[in-house]
Amino acid sequence: MRIIHIVHGNSMGGAQRYALDICRHYVEAGSDVVALTRDAKAVDSQFAEAGVPLRHAPLRDYPDLFSSLALRPLIEAGERGATVVHVHRYRDALTAILARRMAGRSDVRIIVTRHISEPAKDNMLRRFIYRHVDAHIFVSEFSRREFLSTWPHGRYPLDTARLYVAYNSRSNIPAPTAEPQRGAITAMYHGTLRHGKGLDTLIHAMTHLRDTRMRLRIAGTGDPDYADTLRRTAISLGVMDSIDWSRNPTDPASLIPGCHFGVLPSSVPEAFGMANLEYMAAGRPQICTFNGAQGEYLTPGLEAIEVPTSDPRALAEAMRTLYADKELRQRMGEAAARRYAESLAWPHFIRRIENIYAKT
């Protein structure tokens, strides 16, 4: 099988890591894999390190005929009946559809993964794309429902039998480890530093925990101006000395073994929280909002403590609960690791992807 991933973007975000893990798996399995990228060093270096051959294209907004022309020979080189083009946004699906037509290869299968939770756009161009994609993968049932909410009466412009749900996973998540036995109890947020992730709420929550020795670690990348705003907020509230800032870590999840629990108070609906998954895999309990797909893979009171959005006091009380109760942390962490292993670990995910590739 020839597998072509179109990987947009100039940095390694969630969609890029998702594509990288799938490509690495198929390279190791001996498949013919190619990644079509924008010639971005931050992206290309990681794909090259994984042994994934690279080709380049502009990957601009549509119409993007230059990218279709770059994709065409990659499609033509694939074996008939055994070529898949996997994309991660609908504008790249159009690029693939046009390249397939240019190559005269109706046998080539086009698959798109939708990594966001928003209603579908409904116009003539999008309807054309939806109809000509062979499989639409959603990272959660919540994401699928949001997509279909554009048509509340069920008059869908695409074949809903081509819609699949495959929960995210990662191929290199480390095994669970015991929590640190020395030092202060540490709560941790890792992920993108941007509005909507609840970071301002988290910093304000620390003002209600001055009587504890709790540490907060914030790790991730994002808008530098926003990160500076968060630090200024922490200084103005007098909690800066309680926060450790891990700037630009290559893999923020690698810091989880040094913490006691995760805190993910997102105020925007999450299509799928990879950070949620990474705390589960590491055997750590977590505190999070349940405003998106979280309830599909976490049970409040079992693997996680649920908090309302934008409520610093409620968040602080949940943090205090885990801070004070080692036995509760251990029990919830064990339940989280068990659920991850039983239904969310990499073998479950890649088996689902393999089945979707084979069905379309």
C-alpha positions in Angstrom: 0.0 0.0 0.0 1.2 3.5 -0.8 0.2 6.0 1.9 0.5 9.7 1.3 0.0 12.1 4.2 -0.5 15.8 3.4 0.9 17.6 6.4 0.1 21.3 6.5 1.6 23.8 9.0 5.0 25.2 9.9 5.2 23.7 13.4 4.5 20.4 15.1 1.0 20.6 16.5 -1.6 17.9 17.3 -2.5 17.2 13.7 1.2 17.0 12.6 2.0 14.6 15.5 -1.0 12.5 14.6 0.2 12.2 11.0 3.8 11.5 12.1 2.8 8.6 14.3 0.7 7.0 11.6 3.5 7.5 9.0 6.1 6.0 11.4 3.9 3.0 12.0 3.5 2.3 8.3 7.2 2.9 7.6 8.1 0.3 10.3 5.6 -2.1 8.8 7.3 -1.8 5.4 4.7 0.2 3.6 5.4 2.8 0.9 4.9 6.1 2.8 5.3 9.7 1.6 4.6 12.9 3.5 3.8 16.0 1.4 4.8 19.1 3.5 5.3 22.8 3.2 9.1 22.5 3.4 9.0 23.6 7.1 12.1 22.6 9.0 10.3 22.1 12.3 8.0 19.6 10.6 10.4 18.0 8.1 13.1 17.2 10.6 10.8 15.0 12.7 9.4 13.2 9.7 12.9 12.6 8.3 14.1 11.3 11.7 11.3 8.8 11.5 12.4 7.6 8.1 9.5 9.1 6.2 10.3 10.3 2.7 9.4 13.9 2.1 8.0 15.9 -0.9 7.0 19.6 -0.8 4.1 21.7 -2.0 2.8 25.2 -1.2 -0.3 23.8 0.7 -2.0 27.2 0.5 -5.7 28.0 0.8 -7.8 26.8 -2.1 -7.8 26.8 -5.0 -4.3 25.4 -4.8 -3.4 23.9 -8.2 0.3 24.0 -7.6 -0.1 21.5 -4.7 -2.4 19.3 -6.8 0.3 19.2 -9.4 2.9 18.3 -6.8 0.7 15.5 -5.5 -0.2 14.1 -8.9 3.1 12.1 -9.6 2.9 10.7 -6.0 -0.5 9.3 -6.8 0.5 8.0 -10.2 3.4 6.1 -8.6 1.1 4.2 -6.3 -0.2 0.8 -7.0 -3.7 0.7 -8.4 -6.3 -0.2 -5.7 -3.7 0.3 -2.9 -3.1 4.0 -2.6 -4.5 6.2 0.2 -4.1 10.0 0.5 -4.7 11.0 4.1 -5.3 14.8 4.9 -6.1 16.8 8.0 -8.2 19.6 6.7 -10.8 19.9 4.0 -8.9 22.4 1.9 -6.2 19.7 1.4 -8.9 17.2 0.6 -9.8 19.4 -2.4 -6.1 19.3 -3.4 -6.2 15.5 -3.3 -9.5 15.3 -5.2 -8.1 17.5 -8.1 -4.8 15.5 -8.2 -6.7 12.3 -8.3 -8.7 13.6 -11.3 -5.5 14.9 -13.0 -3.9 11.4 -12.6 -7.0 9.6 -13.8 -6.9 7.4 -10.7 -10.4 7.0 -9.4 -9.1 4.0 -7.4 -7.1 6.3 -5.1 -8.8 6.7 -1.7 -9.0 10.1 0.0 -9.4 10.2 3.8 -9.7 13.3 6.0 -9.3 13.5 9.8 -11.2 16.3 11.4 -9.3 17.4 14.5 -11.7 20.2 15.6 -15.3 20.4 17.0 -17.2 22.9 14.9 -20.3 22.7 12.7 -19.6 21.9 9.1 -19.4 24.6 6.5 -22.2 24.4 4.0 -21.6 25.8 0.6 -21.3 24.4 -2.9 -17.5 23.8 -2.7 -17.7 22.1 0.7 -20.5 19.9 -0.4 -18.4 18.9 -3.4 -15.5 18.0 -1.1 -17.7 16.1 1.4 -19.2 13.9 -1.4 -15.8 13.0 -2.9 -14.0 12.1 0.3 -14.0 8.4 0.8 -13.8 8.4 4.7 -14.2 11.2 7.2 -12.5 10.4 10.5 -13.6 12.3 13.7 -11.5 12.2 16.8 -14.6 11.9 19.0 -18.3 11.3 18.8 -18.7 14.9 20.0 -16.7 16.2 17.0 -18.9 14.1 14.7 -22.1 15.5 16.2 -20.8 19.0 16.0 -20.0 18.5 12.3 -23.5 17.1 11.5 -25.2 19.8 13.6 -25.2 22.0 10.4 -28.0 19.9 9.1 -30.4 19.5 12.1 -33.1 17.9 10.0 -30.8 15.2 8.7 -30.6 16.2 5.1 -26.9 15.5 4.9 -25.0 16.3 1.6 -22.8 13.2 2.1 -23.0 9.5 2.8 -23.0 9.2 6.6 -21.8 5.6 6.3 -18.4 7.2 5.4 -18.2 8.9 8.8 -16.0 7.1 11.4 -14.9 7.9 15.0 -11.3 7.0 16.0 -10.1 8.3 19.4 -6.6 9.8 19.2 -3.6 8.1 20.7 0.2 8.3 20.5 2.7 5.6 19.6 5.4 6.7 22.1 3.5 7.4 25.4 5.6 6.1 28.3 4.3 3.5 30.8 2.8 4.7 34.1 5.3 5.7 36.8 4.9 6.2 40.5 4.3 9.8 41.6 7.4 11.7 43.0 8.1 10.8 46.6 10.0 14.0 47.4 9.4 17.7 47.0 6.3 19.7 46.8 3.0 18.3 45.5 3.0 19.5 41.9 0.0 20.2 39.6 0.7 20.5 35.9 -0.8 22.0 32.8 0.7 21.1 29.4 -0.4 21.9 26.0 -0.9 25.0 23.8 -0.6 28.4 25.5 -3.6 30.2 24.1 -6.9 31.7 25.0 -9.6 29.2 25.8 -7.4 26.7 27.6 -8.4 28.1 31.0 -4.9 29.2 32.0 -6.0 32.6 33.4 -8.5 30.7 35.5 -5.7 28.3 36.7 -3.5 31.2 37.7 -6.3 32.9 39.6 -7.0 29.6 41.3 -3.5 29.6 42.8 -4.5 32.7 44.8 -6.8 30.5 46.8 -4.0 28.0 47.6 -1.5 30.3 49.3 -1.8 28.3 52.5 -0.4 25.2 50.8 3.0 24.3 49.4 1.6 23.3 46.1 3.6 24.0 42.9 2.1 24.6 39.5 4.0 23.7 36.4 2.9 25.2 33.0 4.5 23.6 30.0 3.9 24.2 26.3 4.2 26.5 23.4 2.0 29.2 21.9 1.6 32.9 21.4 4.6 34.6 23.1 2.5 37.7 23.8 -0.2 35.6 25.5 2.4 33.7 27.6 3.9 37.1 28.7 0.4 38.2 29.7 0.0 35.1 31.8 3.3 35.7 33.6 2.4 39.4 34.2 -1.0 38.2 35.7 0.9 35.7 38.0 3.2 38.5 39.2 0.3 41.0 39.8 -1.6 38.3 41.8 1.5 37.4 43.9 1.6 33.7 42.8 4.6 33.8 40.4 6.9 32.2 43.0 4.5 29.1 43.0 4.7 28.5 39.3 7.3 26.8 37.2 7.3 27.8 33.5 8.7 25.1 31.2 9.3 27.1 27.9 9.3 25.4 24.6 9.8 21.8 25.7 10.2 19.4 22.8 7.7 17.0 24.4 5.7 18.5 27.3 4.2 15.1 28.1 7.7 13.9 29.1 7.4 16.1 32.2 4.3 14.3 33.5 6.3 11.8 35.7 7.5 14.8 37.7 4.0 15.9 38.6 1.3 14.5 40.9 -1.8 15.4 38.9 -2.9 17.2 35.8 -5.1 20.3 35.5 -6.8 21.1 32.2 -9.5 23.7 32.8 -10.4 24.4 29.1 -13.1 27.0 28.6 -13.7 26.0 24.9 -15.1 22.7 23.8 -12.4 20.1 23.2 -12.8 17.8 20.2 -10.3 15.4 21.9 -7.8 16.3 24.6 -4.5 14.7 23.9 -3.2 16.0 27.2 -6.1 14.2 29.0 -5.0 11.0 27.3 -1.3 11.5 28.3 -2.2 12.0 32.0 -4.3 8.8 31.8 -1.4 6.8 30.2 1.0 8.1 32.9 -1.3 6.9 35.7 -2.1 10.4 36.9 -5.5 11.8 38.0 -6.6 15.0 36.5 -8.9 17.9 37.1 -10.7 19.2 34.0 -13.8 20.7 32.5 -16.2 18.4 30.7 -17.3 20.8 28.0 -16.5 18.7 24.9 -15.5 15.1 24.3 -13.9 14.5 27.8 -16.9 12.5 29.0 -16.3 9.9 26.3 -13.1 8.7 27.8 -13.2 10.1 31.4 -15.7 9.5 34.2 -16.0 12.2 36.9 -15.0 10.9 40.3 -13.3 7.8 38.8 -10.3 9.0 36.7 -10.9 12.8 37.0 -12.5 15.5 39.0 -14.9 17.7 37.0 -14.9 21.5 37.4 -17.0 24.2 35.8 -15.5 26.5 33.3 -14.0 29.8 34.3 -14.4 29.3 38.1 -11.1 29.8 39.9 -12.5 29.0 43.4 -14.0 25.7 42.3 -10.8 24.8 40.5 -8.8 25.6 43.6 -11.0 23.4 45.8 -10.5 20.5 43.4 -6.8 21.1 43.4 -6.8 21.2 47.2 -8.6 17.8 47.3 -5.9 16.1 45.2 -3.2 17.9 47.0 -4.3 16.6 50.4 -5.2 13.0 49.5 -2.4 10.7 48.3 -4.6 7.7 48.5 -7.2 9.4 46.2 -4.5 10.4 43.7 -3.3 6.8 43.6 -6.7 5.3 43.2 -7.8 7.7 40.4 -4.4 7.4 38.7 -4.7 3.6 38.6 -8.2 3.8 37.2 -7.0 6.2 34.5 -4.1 4.0 33.5 -6.4 1.0 33.4 -9.0 2.7 31.2 -6.2 3.9 28.8 -4.7 0.5 28.4 -8.1 -1.2 27.9 -9.5 1.2 25.2 -7.3 4.1 24.3 -3.7 2.8 23.9 -2.0 3.0 20.5 -2.8 -0.6 19.3 -6.5 0.2 19.6 -6.1 3.4 17.6 -3.9 2.1 14.8 -6.1 -1.0 14.4 -9.0 1.3 13.8 -7.1 3.4 11.3 -6.0 0.2 9.5 -9.6 -1.0 9.3 -10.7 2.4 7.9 -8.0 2.4 5.3 -9.1 -1.1 4.2 -12.8 -0.3 4.1 -12.7 2.8 1.9 
